[in-house]
Protein backbone atom coordinates (compact mmCIF):
# COMPACT_ATOMS: atom_id res chain seq x y z
CA UNK A 1 0.00 0.00 0.00
CA UNK A 2 2.87 2.39 0.78
CA UNK A 3 4.26 1.87 -2.72
CA UNK A 4 0.86 2.61 -4.28
CA UNK A 5 0.55 5.79 -2.21
CA UNK A 6 4.02 6.84 -3.29
CA UNK A 7 3.19 6.21 -6.93
CA UNK A 8 0.09 8.41 -6.67
CA UNK A 9 1.90 11.24 -4.90
CA UNK A 10 4.71 11.19 -7.46
CA UNK A 11 2.24 11.21 -10.35
CA UNK A 12 0.29 14.13 -8.88
CA UNK A 13 3.49 16.02 -8.11
CA UNK A 14 4.82 15.57 -11.63
CA UNK A 15 1.47 16.55 -13.18
CA UNK A 16 1.75 19.84 -11.29
CA UNK A 17 5.38 20.21 -12.36
CA UNK A 18 6.68 20.37 -8.81
CA UNK A 19 10.06 19.07 -7.72
CA UNK A 20 10.34 16.98 -4.60
CA UNK A 21 12.01 19.95 -2.94
CA UNK A 22 9.16 22.31 -3.86
CA UNK A 23 6.55 19.88 -2.58
CA UNK A 24 8.53 19.37 0.61
CA UNK A 25 8.90 23.12 1.15
CA UNK A 26 5.19 23.79 0.62
CA UNK A 27 4.22 20.89 2.92
CA UNK A 28 6.85 21.84 5.51
CA UNK A 29 8.37 18.37 5.21
CA UNK A 30 11.89 17.25 4.46
CA UNK A 31 12.74 16.46 0.84
CA UNK A 32 14.11 13.08 1.84
CA UNK A 33 10.74 12.29 3.46
CA UNK A 34 9.00 13.03 0.14
CA UNK A 35 11.55 10.91 -1.72
CA UNK A 36 11.18 7.99 0.67
CA UNK A 37 7.39 8.32 0.62
CA UNK A 38 7.37 8.17 -3.18
CA UNK A 39 9.45 4.99 -2.99
CA UNK A 40 7.04 3.39 -0.52
CA UNK A 41 9.37 3.51 2.46
CA UNK A 42 7.08 5.54 4.72
CA UNK A 43 3.52 5.16 5.83
CA UNK A 44 2.40 8.82 5.77
CA UNK A 45 0.49 10.32 8.64
CA UNK A 46 -3.03 11.62 8.17
CA UNK A 47 -1.68 15.13 8.64
CA UNK A 48 0.82 14.57 5.81
CA UNK A 49 -1.95 13.28 3.53
CA UNK A 50 -4.03 16.40 4.16
CA UNK A 51 -1.06 18.72 3.62
CA UNK A 52 -0.11 16.99 0.39
CA UNK A 53 -3.69 17.00 -0.86
CA UNK A 54 -3.98 20.73 -0.27
CA UNK A 55 -0.74 21.48 -2.10
CA UNK A 56 -1.53 19.09 -4.95
CA UNK A 57 -5.01 20.63 -5.24
CA UNK A 58 -6.96 17.43 -4.72
CA UNK A 59 -9.21 16.22 -1.94
CA UNK A 60 -7.67 13.69 0.44
CA UNK A 61 -10.24 11.10 -0.57
CA UNK A 62 -9.18 11.48 -4.21
CA UNK A 63 -5.69 10.40 -3.23
CA UNK A 64 -7.12 7.35 -1.46
CA UNK A 65 -9.27 6.47 -4.47
CA UNK A 66 -6.24 6.73 -6.76
CA UNK A 67 -4.26 4.51 -4.39
CA UNK A 68 -7.09 1.96 -4.50
CA UNK A 69 -6.99 1.98 -8.32
CA UNK A 70 -3.23 1.42 -8.33
CA UNK A 71 -3.62 -1.49 -5.92
CA UNK A 72 -6.19 -3.12 -8.22
CA UNK A 73 -3.94 -2.90 -11.29
C-alpha positions in Angstrom: 0.0 0.0 0.0 2.9 2.4 0.8 4.3 1.9 -2.7 0.9 2.6 -4.3 0.6 5.8 -2.2 4.0 6.8 -3.3 3.2 6.2 -6.9 0.1 8.4 -6.7 1.9 11.2 -4.9 4.7 11.2 -7.5 2.2 11.2 -10.3 0.3 14.1 -8.9 3.5 16.0 -8.1 4.8 15.6 -11.6 1.5 16.5 -13.2 1.8 19.8 -11.3 5.4 20.2 -12.4 6.7 20.4 -8.8 10.1 19.1 -7.7 10.3 17.0 -4.6 12.0 20.0 -2.9 9.2 22.3 -3.9 6.5 19.9 -2.6 8.5 19.4 0.6 8.9 23.1 1.1 5.2 23.8 0.6 4.2 20.9 2.9 6.8 21.8 5.5 8.4 18.4 5.2 11.9 17.2 4.5 12.7 16.5 0.8 14.1 13.1 1.8 10.7 12.3 3.5 9.0 13.0 0.1 11.6 10.9 -1.7 11.2 8.0 0.7 7.4 8.3 0.6 7.4 8.2 -3.2 9.4 5.0 -3.0 7.0 3.4 -0.5 9.4 3.5 2.5 7.1 5.5 4.7 3.5 5.2 5.8 2.4 8.8 5.8 0.5 10.3 8.6 -3.0 11.6 8.2 -1.7 15.1 8.6 0.8 14.6 5.8 -2.0 13.3 3.5 -4.0 16.4 4.2 -1.1 18.7 3.6 -0.1 17.0 0.4 -3.7 17.0 -0.9 -4.0 20.7 -0.3 -0.7 21.5 -2.1 -1.5 19.1 -4.9 -5.0 20.6 -5.2 -7.0 17.4 -4.7 -9.2 16.2 -1.9 -7.7 13.7 0.4 -10.2 11.1 -0.6 -9.2 11.5 -4.2 -5.7 10.4 -3.2 -7.1 7.4 -1.5 -9.3 6.5 -4.5 -6.2 6.7 -6.8 -4.3 4.5 -4.4 -7.1 2.0 -4.5 -7.0 2.0 -8.3 -3.2 1.4 -8.3 -3.6 -1.5 -5.9 -6.2 -3.1 -8.2 -3.9 -2.9 -11.3 
